[in-house]
Amino acid sequence: MQTLASAAALQRAEKMALRVAFILLVAAFCPAVLCQQDGTLGKETTVQEEQNNETKVDSLTLASINTDFAFSLYKQLALKNPDKNIVFSPFSISFALAVLSLGANSNTMEEILEGLKFNLTETPEGDIHRGFGHLLHMLSQPGDQVQVSTGSAMFVEKRLQILAEFKEKARALYQAEASSTDFQKPHEAKKLINDYVSKETHGKIKELISDLDDSTLMVLVNYIYFKGKWEEPFFPDFTFESDFHLDNKRTVKVPMMKHKILTTPYFRDEELSCSVVELKYTGNASALFILPDEGKMQQLEDSLQPETLSRWKDSLRPRIIDELLLPKFSISTDYSMEGILSQLGIREVFSMEADLSGITGDKDLRVSKVVHKAVLDVGETGTEAAAATGLRMVGSALIMNPLEVCFNRPFLMIIYNTNTHTPLFMAKVSNPNEK
């Protein structure tokens, strides 16, 4: 979540901080305690010409760029949080920064978009925004059993006025809306924003903002909410207590879910010493679970590139897994992202040289804080308290060596939209018991 800062916007002598906050939420992969928020996105308010015209940034190119950003961000988070759980939505972060870049000019704008891994000599700014708008429209298709809801909202100090051009672009391309807020009453403003976030995420993130003061001028919130149901649910009666190896010396007891005789896409990557299992949701999403061999997590993390993900997807083949063991877990994270984004080249927007004058016309505006919160729940079924009625897929009669895949040590998880190939969430599960 981002907080923006401004110096002379309210004609005051002292410098003021304008905060732009954006959240991201990951929740409910399997038990999916979350539901789609009605009407926030996917409305007919999307720019019609963007729906009718072919965007110059095709879905596969955009997916590759978003994957590059996701892996770059992951490597920074892993570096700063060794041996810790990691969960974030690269999609949500990139969307929030893209909305922000609408109001940025010159080098500030270039740094943001290049930090998102775009090459501005190959892809003009306008095409980038149209690509994101098209992606948003594709993710908001009605009738998909996988429910994805993502949105942006701007809370602006009531004495400031957002430029009409920025407001229209934000609404048309990203369906971001703005509302007036009295930041001179910080407690009330904080409650207003946190209540909004809690409602949009169905209570998964209850307190996105912990500190607001009367110097705050603007808060930009971005959220993503996911609900998925396994095509092949785990049966709760099979879940049992088992050891999860944190490292060579330490273990913890975790509830371990079990599938027996499951046919699902599988790939053994000998080059990177890991096993890749795809578990599909009913609808347009899948989860990849990547299990490195013992002692090979660092090698795997260092090798993450967009080509790696493409190779895994291309190499996956249906395979009978005699026994698949996966821990049931609920993890959450809370990051301050300024330093991490700076490492990715997004620096000027946090400095006094920032040019965000396209938002309010104020050239003293800068980003002071970026907060990212995420929650991820994985369990046996796709809906809370739902009966497991999944059918077993019947494999071919090929005779293969018995295959067992046991996620009883740290592993990676990537959830992506199968229509757009866009990575929605990424996680590293180092300890399933850490909340």
N, C-alpha and C positions, 0 to 999 in steps of 0.2 A: 504494500500500500504505500502511497507516496504522499508526502506533504510538501507543499510548495512555499517559497518564501519571498517576500517583497519588501522593498525599502521605502518607497515614497508614495505608495498607492493611495493612502488615506490622507495625504497632505500633512503628515506628521513629521516632526523633526527627527525622531529616533527611527532607527531601522526596525523593520517588522519582518517576521518570518511568515512566508506564505507556504502552507503545507499542502502537498498533494499526496493523498493516501491511496494506495490501491491494495486490495486484498486478493488473495486467491485461496480458493478452498478446493480441497480434494476430498471426496468422501464417497463411501458406499460403493465399493467395487462389487462386492458380492451380496452381503446382506442388504446393501443399499438402503440405508436408513433414510436417505434423502429422496425427494421427489422433484420433478421439474417445476420451476416457478412459472406460474401461468402468466403469459402475456408480456414478460419483460423483454424478450427478444423474439425474433422470428416473426414480428408483426409485418403488416403490409407497408410499414413506414420506410422500409429499405428503399434506397434510390432505385427506381424502376429501370433506368437505363443500365445500371450495374448488373441487374438480373438478366436483362435482355441481350446485352453485348458481351462478347467473349473478352474476358480480362486478359491483358497481355502477360500477366504472371500466371502461368498455368499451375494447376493444383500440385503437380509433382515437383515443380521447381520450388514453389512456396513451401511444400512439405520438407524438401531437402534443406532449405534455408532455415526453417523453423527447427529442424532436427539438429543442425549445426549449432544454433543458438542454445538449444536444450542441453546438448552435450558439453558445450563450453561453460554454461552456467553450472551444470552438475559437477564438472571438474573443480571449479572454484569452491563450490559448497563442500565437496569432499575434502578438499585441501584444508579448509578452515574448520571442518567438523569431522576429524578422523575418528573412525570407529563409532560414529553416531548414526542414528536413523536420519534419513534425508527424505523429504517428500515435498514436491513443489509442482506447480503447473507452468511450464514454459510458455504455453499458449496464453495464459492469463497475464503473465508478466509482459510478454511481447505486445499483447493487445493494449495494455495500459500505457506502455511506452509509445506505441504507435499513435494513440489518442493524444498523448502529450506532444508528440512531434508535429501534430497539426498546427500547434501554436508556436512552434520553434522556427527560428530563421537562421540563415547562414551556417556557420560552423556548428552551432548547437544542434541544429536539425540534422546535419550530416553525421555528427558523432552518434546521435541516437540511432539513426537508421543503419549506419555502418556497424554499430555495436550489436544490432539485431542481425548482423551478417549479410546485409544487402550490399551489393556493389552498385553505387549510384551512377557509374558510367554505363552500366549495362541495363539498369532498371530505374527509370525516372521516379521521382517521389510520388507523382500522381498515380502511376501504375502500382506502386506498393500499396497505397491506401485502397485502390480499387480491388487489388488482390485480397487484402484483408477483409474488405466488405463482402466480397464474393464468398470467401471462406466462412464468414459469419452466417451468411445466408444458407450455405450448404449444411452447416451444423445445426441449423434451426428448422430443418425440414419437419413438417408435421407427420405423425404416423409412425415415426421410428420408435421401436421398442426401447432403444437406448435413449435416455433423456439427457440432453445437455442444455443447460441454460447458462448463459454468460451475459454480463451486462456492465455498463459503466454509468456512474452518476457523479455529477459535480455539485458540491455544496460550496456556495460562493458567499463571501461576506456581503451583507445586504447593501452596503454602501458602495460596492464595486459593481461594475457593469461589464459582462463578458461581451466581446465584440460579436456582432451578429454573424459575421462570416465564419468565425470559429465555431459558434454555437450551431450553425446550420450544417457545417461539414461534420462536426462530431455526431450530430443527430442522424444525418443522412448515411454516413459510412459506418459508424460504430453504434448507432442507436443510443448514444450517450445523452442524457438529459441533465439540465442544470436547475438548481433551486436555490433561492435566497436563504441564508442562514445568519443568525446573529451571533457572530463569534465573540462579541463583547460579553456574552454570557456563555463561557466555555463549557460549564457543566451541562447546561441544557443542549448545547451544540453537540457535545460528545455523546450524550444519550440519544439524540436524534439520529446521528450517523450510525452508532452501534446498534440501535434498534432496527435501522434499515438493513444493515448487514446481516443481523441475526435472522430477520424475516426472510431475506433472499436466500439464505443458506440453511433455512429450516432449523435454526438454532445450533448449527454445527460450529459457527464462530460467533461467540456471544459478546466478546469485547475486543474488537479490532483495534480501537484507539484507546490507549491508556492515558495519554497526556495531551491535553489541548489547553492553550491559554489565550488571552485576549489579543495576542499578536498574530494569531492564525487568521489567514484571509481566505483560504480556499482548500478544500479537500476533494481529491479525485479518488473515487472508490471503483475498483474493478473486481468482479467476483466471477467465479465459474463453479457450477454445481453439476454434479454428475450422478446419474443413477443407472446402474447396469445390473442385469440378471444373467447369471451363467446359463449358457445353452445346456450344459451338463452340470447340474448342481451337485455339490457334495451332500451326502446324507448325514444329518446330524448324529445319528446313532453310531456312525463309524468314527466320529471324532474321539480322540483319546489323548491322555497326557503323555508327553514324550520329551526327550532332551533336545535342546537347540544349542549348538556349539558356538559360543561367542568367539572363541579362539581355541588355541591348542590346549589351554588349561582350564577354561571356565565354561560351564554349561548352565542353562536355566531350563526350568520346566515350562512347557508351553502346550496349549491345546492344539493338537495336530489333526488336521482334516485328512481324510483318506479317500482316494478313488481306486477302485479295483477294475482291471480290464477296461481301461479307457482308451478309445481311439481319438487321437488329437494330433495336430501338427507338431512335429518334433525335429530338432536338428542338433547333432553333435558337432560342435565346432572344435576340431582338433588344433587348428591354428591358434586359437585363443584359450584353449583348455577350458571350455565351458559347455554346458548343455542348455538348450533353449526350448522352452515349452510354450505353446500358444494355447490359451484358454479363451474361447470365444463367448461373447455376450450375445443374447438374442437381440439382433439389430446390428447397427453399423459401428461396432466397436469390438476390439480385441485387447487382451492383455498378454504381453510377453513376459515370462518369468525366466530370468537368466541366472543360472547357478554355476559359478566358477568352481573349478577344482580347488581343493584345499591349498591355501597359500597363493592363489592366482588372482585374487581380487584386484590387487594393484595393477597387474598386467592388463587385466580386462578394462579397468577404468582408463588407463593410459591410452588404450587402443580405440576408445569410443569415437567414431566418426560417422557422418551420415551414410558413408558407404558401408560401414559395419552393419547398421540397421537394415539397409537395403539387401545386403548379402544374406542376413539371417532370414528376412522375409522370403527371398527368392529360393532359399535352400530348405525351408520347412516342408516336410512331407508327412502325410498322415501315418501314424505309427501306433501300434497297440502298446500302451504302457501298462504292464501288469499291475504295478502299484505306484501311485503318485501320492506323495505326502507333502502337504503344504500347511504351514502354521496359520492359525486364525489369529488376526491381530487388529489392533486399532492404534495408529500412531499419529502424532501431530508435531508440527514444527513452527517455529517463530523466528524469522530472520530479519536483521537490519541489512538492507541490500546495497547501501551507498558504496561501500568499499568494494564489494564484489562486482557491481556494475562498472566502477571505475577501472577495475582490472580488465574489463572487456572493452575499454576505450570510451565509455560514456562518462566523461569527466566535467566538461564545461558547464553542463546543466546544473551542477552542484556548486558552481563558483560565482563570483561577482561578475564574471564575463558572460554569464548566461544571457541568451537572447530568447525570451519567451514572450516577446511583445505581441505576438499574434493572438494571445489569449485575452488580455484586457487593454492592450496598448501600452502597458507599463514596461519600460525597458529594464527596470530593476528587479524583475521577477526571477527567482531561481528556485530550484528544488532543494529543500533542506533535509528531507528524510524519506526513505523508502522502506516500508515495512511489508513483510510477506508472511502470511499465515496459511497453513494448510493442514488438512485433516484427511486421513485415509483409513477406511474400515474395510477389512476383507473377512468374509465369513462363508458359511456353507451355501446359503441361498441368495436369491436376488432381492427378496423383499422380506421385511421383518415379519417373523411369525408365519411365513407362508409355508404351505406343505410342499415337500420336494416331490415333484412328479416327472422329473426328467427321464427321457428315454435313453437307453444305451445305443450308441452307434455300433453297427455290426461291422467288424473288420473283415478284410479279405482272408482267404484260407492259407495265406503264405505262412510258412514255418519260419519263425524268427527266434533268436535267443531271447529269453525272458528279459524284460527291461524294467528296472525300478528306478524312479527318480525321487530322491528325498531331499527336500529343501530344509535341511536341519542345520544349516550354517548360513552366514550372510549372503544375500542374493539381491539382484536388481529386479525392478518391475517397471514396465513401460505400458501405458494405456494409450491406444491411438484410435482415431476414427478411420474406419476402413474405406470410406468413400473418398476422403481427401488425403489419407495417409499422414494426417497431422498428429504429432504426439501431444496428447492432452495433459498427461501427468507422468511424472517420473519419480521413482522412489528407490531408496536403498534400505533394506531391512537388515539392520545390524543386530537388533535385539527386539523381538516381537513383544516383549513385556514392557518395554519403555513407552510410556504414553506421550 
